[in-house]
Amino acid sequence: MTTEQQPIVFNPLDPAFRQDPYPLYSRLVREDPVHITPFGVKAFSRLTDCTAILRDHKRFSSDDRNAGGVAPERNSGTDSIVSEEDRPFLFMDPPDHTRLRRLVNLAFTPRALESMRPRIQQLVDELLDAIEGKEEMDAIADLAYPLPVSVICEMLGVPREDEPQFRVWSRILAGSLDPDPTVPIEVQKQREQAVFDSREYFRKLIAKRGDERPPDILSALLTAEEEGDKLSERELLSTCTMILIAGHETTVNLIGNGILQLLRHPDQLAKFQERPEELAPHAVEEVLRFDPPVQFDGRVCVKEAEVGGVTINPGEFVMLLLGAANRDPEHFEAPNTFDITRGERDSAADRHLAFGFGIHYCLGQPLARIEGAIALRSFVQRFPNARLLDERPQYRAQITLRGLENLRVGLK
């Protein structure tokens, strides 16, 4: 029986799937674009269908409390992050989402994020200076992991000596996004403690400031006000925790996945080294499309809808396979080819779903793009002879967020 004839078994917990999900994604898009998973959930893999669901916030809710049962992407380990009182606006619908997003947008202005570019370059240079002259590096531990946490901590006014603790919290909480309803009780407690500790930290950090307002994002969040409306303390603390997770882990994966794909495709690496300034933004977009940091998203149907030729009933949870949609041949030419010049030929090449779509489109995507472009460009310029030392590097035991545990790179 050929691969095409074998039944499609979608098991995101399978280590082989984690290593390389894309052959299965291709089959889903071609053969079964609305796939019924083993746990009875409809999984959409075509870009058109995923976009339609993400766009339609009136019929598809981001609040899992609307599910007619236990939404499979949530578990008791996540409950502490999206609790009733501390729910981030990522898990809200309008009008609550609209109000909170509007206030947070006052802090995350394009000008504020763009102004961080020189400091991000300085941080990248410091990290690469530290490995100059070495025979090899771990691209995750030496660059991809420390850079985003340093940026997030500086944005929030966190002293540099406290950064290691933020890395620990971010690593613990990132795992709670996975669809694993059988999380051991000790892991649940660990996540709950991480949420409590991080919010207590922010509470004390805010109290220490008093009336002082240094020029950082935390100050902007504290002072954000529109027509007399401000963030409450609970809203502020939940937003800080969300920024910590979303702003760190996803960018780690963007940089790590980017270095891996460039080293796996020497022809693309050579092009990048020839025109690093011009191609850096395009390289980031192609990494986001080809091997996105966030693989899945989900919504709950609140009003009967038809998508992809199937009916979705109120209370049903639907799964959106972003990694599959980003390689939909109906929207991307040669979708399984890694091509960092794609964006120069096709203005639609960046219409991927790596940052989502609709009202929940990633708030920090400009910052992620800046960090990714600077990190990848600086890496290829600094280490022209870089090469992979492990052809099959180990991936982290997560599925929603796709990233490497480590990435050994030879430098000479």
N, C-alpha and C positions, 0 to 999 in steps of 0.2 A: 504493500500500500504506500503510495507516495505521500509526501507531506501535505499536498493540497487535498488529498482524499481523506486524511485522518481527521477525526472530529476536532473542532477547536475546543481546547480546554483552557479557560482563562482563570489562572490561579496566580494572583499577584504575590502570594507568599512563597511561591516556588523560587528557590535560589537561582535556578537557571533563567527564570523570567527576570529576576532582579539584575542578573549579569547583562542580559540583552533582551529587552522586551519588544524590540522593533520588528523582528520577523512575524511575531504573533499579531502585533498591531496591523501590519500590512494585510494579513489574512482577514482580520476583522473588518477593515475598511472595504476590502474587495468582496468578501463572502458573507459577512454577517454584521453589517454596520449598526444594527440594534441588537446587541447580544444579551441574552438572558444569562446572567452569571449563576454559578452554583448556589449562591445564597438568594436567588430569586429577584435580583435587581437588574433593571435594564441599563446596559452600558452603551453609550453612544460614542462612536469613533470618527464619524465624518465631521469635517470642520463646519460645514453648513448647519448640521444638526446641533452641534455643541454651541455654536454662536447663537442660534435661535433660542436655545434654552437660557444661556447667560444673558441675552438681551431682554428676555421677557420676565422681568422681576415681579410683574403682577400675577403671573400664573405659576412662577417657580421661585420658591422662597429660599433664602439663605439661613433661615432659622429652623433648626432641626426639631424644635418643639412642635412643628406643624406635621411631623411625620406620623403616619398611622401605625406606630410601632417603633422599634428601635432602629434608628438610621444606622446603617452598617459602618459608616465612616466615623461614627462617634463611639466612644466607650467611656467607662467610668473614669479612666485615667484622664480623659479630656474634660470631664465634667467640671473639674476644678478651674479650667481655663475659661470655659464658657458658662459659668454658673449664672443663676438667675440675676444676681445682684451685680456681678462683675463682667457681664458679657461684653466683649469687644464689638465694635460696630461691624466688623467683618462678618459676624454671625447675626446681624440684624437686617430687617427690612425697613423701607420707608414707612412712616415718617421719621422713626428714631434714627435709622441709618443716615438719612439725609441731613438731619440736624448735626449729628456728631461728625460726619465726614466734612461738612461745611466748616465746622470749627477747626478741625485738625488741618484742613487745607490752608487755613490762614497761617499755619506754622510751616507747612511743607510747600512753600512757594518755589517756582522754578529758579527764581533769583537766589533764594537761600541755598538751594541744593547746588546750583552751579558755582556759587562762591566757595564751595568746599573743594573744588578741583585742585587748586595748588596744594592744599594740605594732604589730599589723597595721594598726589604724586610724591610728596615728601615721605609719607608713610610707606609707600611701595618702595621707594629708593632705599629707605632705612632697612627694610626687610631683605631686599636683594643684596645690599652691602654686607649684611651679616653672613651671607653664604658665598660671597665672592671668594674665589680661590679654592673652594671645596671641590671634591671629585663628584659628589652627587648631592641631591636635595630631595626632601619629601615635599612636593609642591603643595600638598594640603597643609601640613603642619608648619611649613616655612613661609607660605605666602597666602594661600586661599583662606585658611582659617583665621589667622591673626588679623588680617587687614580689615574685614568687615566689622569685627567686634571692636576694633580700635576706633573705627569711624562712628559706629553707633554710640559707643561710650562718650566720645567727644561731643557728639550731637546732643547727648542728654546730660552733659556736664559731669560725667562720672570720672573720678580721679583714676589716673592710669594704673595705680597699684591695685585697683579693684577689678581690673579687666579679667584676670583669671577666673574670678567668681562668676562673672557674666558668661564666660565660655561654658562653664559647668551648667548653669541654669539653661542656657540656650540649647545645649546638647540634650538635656533631660526632657525639656518641653517639646522639642521638635518631634520626638518619637510619638507624642500623643496624637499626632495628626493621622496616624495610620489606621486602617480598618482592622483592628484586632480586638474583638470583644472578649478575648480570654487573657487580658493583661493580668499578670500575677498581682496579688494584693500588695506585695512589697514595692512593685513598680508604681502602682497607683499612689501609694503613700509618698513615694519619692517625688512624683510629679506634683502632688498636692503641696508638699513641703517646699518645692522649688517655686511654685506660684506664690505661696505665702511669704517666703523669704525675699523674693524679688520685689514684691509690692511693699513689704515693710522697709526694704532698702530705699525704694523710691520715696516712700512717705518721709523717712528721716532725711533724705537728701533735700527734699522740698522744704522741710521744716528748717534745716540749717541755713537755707538761703535767706529766709526772712523776706525783707523787702528788696533784696539785691536781685538783679536780673541780668546775669551775664548774657552775652549775645550768642545764645545757643537755642536749639529746638525746644528744649524743656522750658526755657523762659517764654518762648513764643507760645507754647501750649498753655502755660500758666496765664498768659495775658490775652489769649485769643478770646475775643468777644464780638458778638454781632447782635445788635439791637437788644443789648442787655443780657443776652444768653451767654453763659460760660460753661466750661466743663466742670462737673462736680469732681470732688476728690476721687470717688470711685471710678468715674469715667476717665479721669486723668491717669490713674494707676493702671487700669486695664489697658489703656492705650499705650503706655510705656512698655508694658509686658508684651503687647502685640508687636510693637516696633522692634523689641529685642529679638523675638523669634523670627518674624517675617523679614526683618532687615539684615539679619545675620546669616541664618542657615541657607536661605535661597542664594545669596551672593557667594557664599562659600562654594556651593555647587556649580554656580555659573562659571566661576574662575577655574575650579578643578576640572569640570567637564570640558571647558574650553582648551586648557592646556593638553588634556588627553587627546582630544580630537585633532588638534594641530599637529601633535607628535605622531599620531596615527596616519596623518595625511601629509607626507613630506612635500608634495606638490603645492598644497595650500600654505604650508609653513613658508616655503620659498617665496611665494607671492607676497605673503604678509611681510617678510623680511625686506623685500624690495620696496614696498610702499607702506610702511607701518602707520604713518599718520593718517593716510587716506583710508586704509582698509580696516583700521581698528573698530570704528562703529559698525561696519558691515560684518566683521568677524564676530562681534558680539551678537548681532541679530541672527547670524547663521547658527551659532551655538545654541541660542535660545530656541530656535526652530528645530534644529537637528537633534538635540539632546537636552530638553528643557529641565531645569531644576525642579519644577513642580509637574508631576505626571498626571495627577487626578484632581478633579473638583467634583462637587456634588450639589444638588438642589432637591428641594421637596416640592412636589406638585401641590398647589392649593386650589386649582381650578382646572377641570378637565381640559386636556390639550392633546393635539395630535402633532407629533414630530417624527420625521423619518418614516412616515406611513404607519405608525403604531399609535394607539391611544394610551394616554397616561392619565391615571385616575388620581383624584385628590387623596393626599396622604402617602402617595408613592414617592420613594426616594429614587433619584436617577443619578447615575454615575457618568461623568464626562471624562473621556480618555484624552487628555490634552496632548500627551505624547504621540498618540495615533493621529489626532486631527492635524498636528503640525507636519505630518508627512502624507497628507491627503493628496493623491495625484490629480484630483480635480482642481486643486488650487496651486500646487507647486510642481513645476517641471522637474523631472528627475528627483523626486522627493527624498530618495534614499542616498543621494549623493551629497557629500559635504563640500560646499562651494562658497567660499567667503567673498567671492565677487558677484554672487547672485543678486545682491541689492543694487549693484551698479547697473545691471541689465533690466531689473524688474522692480519697479517702485512698489509693487504689492508684496514683495518678499518678506517684509516685516509685519505683515498682517497675520502673524501667528497668534496663538493663544497662550504663550508662555506666561504672560502677565494677566491672564483672564480677559474678560470683556464685559462691557456694560457698566452698571453703577458700582460694581466691586472691582473695577479695573485697578490694578496694583497702584497704591498711592506713592510708593517709593521707587517706582520703576525708573524715573530719571536718575536717581542716585545709583541704583544697581547698574545701569548702563554706563555711567561715568566710571564707577569702580572697575567694572569688567574691562572696559576699553583701556584704561590706564594700566591695569595689572597685566593684561595680555600683551599689549604693545611693549611695555617695559621688559617683560620676560623675554620676548623674542629678540629684542634689541640687545639685551644684556648677555644672553646665552645663545649665540648663533649655532652652537654645536650640540644643543640639548637633544637628548634621545631617551626613549622609554627603556627602563630597565626591567619592567614587568609588562608583558604583553596583555595579561589579564589581571589587572589590579583589582583589589578587593573592594566591593561596594558595601556601604553601610547597610545594616539590617533594617532598612526602611523602604517603603514603596511609594508613599505620597511624595516625599522629597527624594529625588534621585541624586545621590552624591557618593563620592569615593571615600573610603576609610583612609587610604593613603595612596600616594602616587610617586613612586621612586623614579627620579629623572637623573640620568648622567649628564654632567655639565661640560666635560672635556673630550 
